[in-house]
């Protein structure tokens, strides 16, 4: 209690103080002993199996490498598949689609002309404009010159051909009507690259 004098004898106060300090030291030493024992147990465990942590770390790293390797393998397979599809697409894209031309010629000739052959001649490149043109030769027969003219006009109306010319005509025998011969023809049609509508 503050403000009141301590009337206990000095020897008793010293004795109590010593006992209190001894108890504190015992507590501190006990705590230090427990900590030392715990440290020795931890060190003993590490010394008994010194590579355990290293093995665990290596095992974990190997597992991660395996996962990444399998993901890379899958990605490489997907990349190879995409590259193959791209190569095919580029190959197809660089080739003209002649089915459009064949369909246009066939549609234009319905009832007007019978084709015996179609021949695509080597492409020609215009030196000034670098445009590529293809020459298509059509050989066949029609029942009359009027039908042949309508066939050529139908080809021109498709807008596929830059120029269509009749290069040759001749009379040919008509097995169905011997008195009315057919008209054999040779037609030249120029197709400019990229001229499809």
LUMPANU-887846 format. One record per residue (C-alpha): residue number from 0; residue in three letters; x, y negated, z. Coordinates in steps of 0.001 Angstrom, whole numbers. Layout:
BEGIN
NODE,NUM,Ala,X,Y,Z $
...
***
This chain:
BEGIN
NODE,0,Unk,0,0,0 $
NODE,1,Unk,1493,-3218,-915 $
NODE,2,Unk,2169,-5863,1674 $
NODE,3,Unk,2444,-3394,4563 $
NODE,4,Unk,5806,-2313,5883 $
NODE,5,Unk,6772,1364,5684 $
NODE,6,Unk,7226,2522,9273 $
NODE,7,Unk,8484,6021,8481 $
NODE,8,Unk,12032,6687,9502 $
NODE,9,Unk,14634,6160,6811 $
NODE,10,Unk,15949,9722,7001 $
NODE,11,Unk,12471,11091,6191 $
NODE,12,Unk,12121,8759,3220 $
NODE,13,Unk,15525,9853,1874 $
NODE,14,Unk,14599,13525,2368 $
NODE,15,Unk,11308,13083,466 $
NODE,16,Unk,13054,11215,-2305 $
NODE,17,Unk,15605,14038,-2649 $
NODE,18,Unk,12892,16696,-2733 $
NODE,19,Unk,10964,14738,-5383 $
NODE,20,Unk,14125,14394,-7496 $
NODE,21,Unk,14927,18091,-7055 $
NODE,22,Unk,11413,19049,-8193 $
NODE,23,Unk,11779,16790,-11252 $
NODE,24,Unk,15161,18290,-12075 $
NODE,25,Unk,13746,21777,-11689 $
NODE,26,Unk,10914,20914,-14093 $
NODE,27,Unk,13326,19395,-16622 $
NODE,28,Unk,15719,22352,-16374 $
NODE,29,Unk,12853,24824,-16698 $
NODE,30,Unk,11585,23025,-19786 $
NODE,31,Unk,15090,22966,-21263 $
NODE,32,Unk,15484,26673,-20527 $
NODE,33,Unk,12215,27473,-22277 $
NODE,34,Unk,13251,25394,-25289 $
NODE,35,Unk,16670,27075,-25374 $
NODE,36,Unk,15042,30519,-25229 $
NODE,37,Unk,12661,29614,-28064 $
NODE,38,Unk,15543,28303,-30165 $
NODE,39,Unk,17534,31483,-29599 $
NODE,40,Unk,14542,33622,-30634 $
NODE,41,Unk,14117,31584,-33846 $
NODE,42,Unk,17837,31810,-34576 $
NODE,43,Unk,17863,35529,-33863 $
NODE,44,Unk,14940,36076,-36301 $
NODE,45,Unk,16753,34050,-38976 $
NODE,46,Unk,19987,35917,-38324 $
NODE,47,Unk,18303,39310,-38470 $
NODE,48,Unk,16799,38549,-41941 $
NODE,49,Unk,18859,35676,-43350 $
NODE,50,Unk,17647,36039,-46981 $
NODE,51,Unk,13918,36344,-46260 $
NODE,52,Unk,13162,32713,-47023 $
NODE,53,Unk,15397,32781,-50073 $
NODE,54,Unk,13714,35968,-51329 $
NODE,55,Unk,10272,34459,-50802 $
NODE,56,Unk,11299,31313,-52690 $
NODE,57,Unk,12797,33379,-55526 $
NODE,58,Unk,9698,35602,-55707 $
NODE,59,Unk,7436,32572,-55864 $
NODE,60,Unk,9592,31018,-58584 $
NODE,61,Unk,9557,34265,-60612 $
NODE,62,Unk,5753,34403,-60387 $
NODE,63,Unk,5505,30795,-61595 $
NODE,64,Unk,7900,31553,-64474 $
NODE,65,Unk,5788,34571,-65472 $
NODE,66,Unk,2605,32482,-65476 $
NODE,67,Unk,4251,29734,-67545 $
NODE,68,Unk,5767,32318,-69938 $
NODE,69,Unk,2394,33945,-70571 $
NODE,70,Unk,808,30523,-71139 $
NODE,71,Unk,3586,29648,-73603 $
NODE,72,Unk,3082,32948,-75436 $
NODE,73,Unk,-653,32300,-75771 $
NODE,74,Unk,49,28746,-76974 $
NODE,75,Unk,2587,30020,-79518 $
NODE,76,Unk,36,32516,-80884 $
NODE,77,Unk,-2565,29750,-81152 $
NODE,78,Unk,-17,27452,-82829 $
NODE,79,Unk,908,30162,-85338 $
NODE,80,Unk,-2779,30733,-86132 $
NODE,81,Unk,-3369,26998,-86620 $
NODE,82,Unk,-258,26719,-88816 $
NODE,83,Unk,-1477,29584,-91005 $
NODE,84,Unk,-4914,28005,-91377 $
NODE,85,Unk,-3308,24649,-92177 $
NODE,86,Unk,-1066,26249,-94827 $
NODE,87,Unk,-4103,27907,-96449 $
NODE,88,Unk,-6095,24666,-96316 $
NODE,89,Unk,-3233,22692,-97867 $
NODE,90,Unk,-2826,25313,-100604 $
NODE,91,Unk,-6547,25248,-101401 $
NODE,92,Unk,-6716,21446,-101224 $
NODE,93,Unk,-3993,21075,-103826 $
NODE,94,Unk,-5904,23227,-106353 $
NODE,95,Unk,-8790,21843,-108419 $
NODE,96,Unk,-12205,23423,-107923 $
NODE,97,Unk,-12854,24734,-111427 $
NODE,98,Unk,-16173,26272,-110407 $
NODE,99,Unk,-17759,22794,-110660 $
NODE,100,Unk,-16527,22417,-114240 $
NODE,101,Unk,-17685,25930,-115179 $
NODE,102,Unk,-21107,25311,-113656 $
NODE,103,Unk,-21435,21968,-115504 $
NODE,104,Unk,-20483,23525,-118846 $
NODE,105,Unk,-22831,26470,-118323 $
NODE,106,Unk,-25714,24206,-117327 $
NODE,107,Unk,-25118,21867,-120275 $
NODE,108,Unk,-25082,24753,-122755 $
NODE,109,Unk,-28383,26341,-121719 $
NODE,110,Unk,-30344,27020,-124901 $
NODE,111,Unk,-28081,24770,-126966 $
NODE,112,Unk,-24859,26742,-127340 $
NODE,113,Unk,-23348,30121,-126706 $
NODE,114,Unk,-19740,30017,-125552 $
NODE,115,Unk,-17267,32644,-126710 $
NODE,116,Unk,-14301,31329,-124773 $
NODE,117,Unk,-13015,28485,-122640 $
NODE,118,Unk,-9336,27683,-122516 $
NODE,119,Unk,-7648,25276,-120115 $
NODE,120,Unk,-4482,23870,-121611 $
NODE,121,Unk,-1498,22644,-119607 $
NODE,122,Unk,-2140,19411,-117704 $
NODE,123,Unk,-762,16212,-119196 $
NODE,124,Unk,447,13218,-117196 $
NODE,125,Unk,-3,9677,-118488 $
NODE,126,Unk,3403,7971,-118274 $
NODE,127,Unk,1934,4518,-117554 $
NODE,128,Unk,-642,5381,-114895 $
NODE,129,Unk,670,8781,-113651 $
NODE,130,Unk,-2889,10144,-113966 $
NODE,131,Unk,-3172,13868,-114688 $
NODE,132,Unk,-5591,15012,-117417 $
NODE,133,Unk,-6661,18543,-118333 $
NODE,134,Unk,-7693,19580,-121841 $
NODE,135,Unk,-10486,22124,-121967 $
NODE,136,Unk,-11118,23888,-125294 $
NODE,137,Unk,-14592,25371,-125746 $
NODE,138,Unk,-15210,27855,-128582 $
NODE,139,Unk,-18690,29077,-129403 $
NODE,140,Unk,-21721,28832,-131634 $
NODE,141,Unk,-25024,26996,-131717 $
NODE,142,Unk,-28132,27444,-133814 $
NODE,143,Unk,-27816,24037,-135512 $
NODE,144,Unk,-25703,20906,-135719 $
NODE,145,Unk,-28365,19068,-133709 $
NODE,146,Unk,-28054,21594,-130852 $
NODE,147,Unk,-24280,21187,-130965 $
NODE,148,Unk,-24621,17405,-130739 $
NODE,149,Unk,-27044,17705,-127787 $
NODE,150,Unk,-24590,20094,-126082 $
NODE,151,Unk,-21737,17573,-126445 $
NODE,152,Unk,-23990,14765,-125182 $
NODE,153,Unk,-25017,16921,-122185 $
NODE,154,Unk,-21324,17462,-121386 $
NODE,155,Unk,-20691,13716,-121539 $
NODE,156,Unk,-23661,13012,-119246 $
NODE,157,Unk,-22128,15161,-116492 $
NODE,158,Unk,-19526,12400,-115940 $
NODE,159,Unk,-16938,15117,-115370 $
NODE,160,Unk,-15252,14582,-118705 $
NODE,161,Unk,-13424,11465,-119793 $
NODE,162,Unk,-13833,12312,-123464 $
NODE,163,Unk,-15643,15077,-125394 $
NODE,164,Unk,-14961,15644,-129111 $
NODE,165,Unk,-16075,18186,-131674 $
NODE,166,Unk,-12776,19228,-133270 $
NODE,167,Unk,-14021,21861,-135729 $
NODE,168,Unk,-17261,23304,-137083 $
NODE,169,Unk,-17929,26151,-139497 $
NODE,170,Unk,-20825,28230,-140721 $
NODE,171,Unk,-21061,31721,-139335 $
NODE,172,Unk,-23463,34518,-140152 $
NODE,173,Unk,-26577,34865,-138035 $
NODE,174,Unk,-27510,38539,-137598 $
NODE,175,Unk,-31028,37629,-136395 $
NODE,176,Unk,-31864,35218,-139233 $
NODE,177,Unk,-29798,35908,-142319 $
NODE,178,Unk,-31135,32856,-144213 $
NODE,179,Unk,-30250,30418,-141378 $
NODE,180,Unk,-26549,30590,-140493 $
NODE,181,Unk,-25250,29477,-137122 $
NODE,182,Unk,-22743,26701,-136489 $
NODE,183,Unk,-19451,27816,-134998 $
NODE,184,Unk,-17623,25088,-133129 $
NODE,185,Unk,-14520,24065,-131285 $
NODE,186,Unk,-15015,21308,-128697 $
NODE,187,Unk,-12243,19497,-126854 $
NODE,188,Unk,-13143,18023,-123468 $
NODE,189,Unk,-10707,15931,-121416 $
NODE,190,Unk,-11026,16128,-117672 $
NODE,191,Unk,-9201,13513,-115631 $
NODE,192,Unk,-8044,14564,-112162 $
NODE,193,Unk,-10365,13152,-109520 $
NODE,194,Unk,-13081,12258,-112023 $
NODE,195,Unk,-15770,14444,-110458 $
NODE,196,Unk,-18752,12416,-109217 $
***
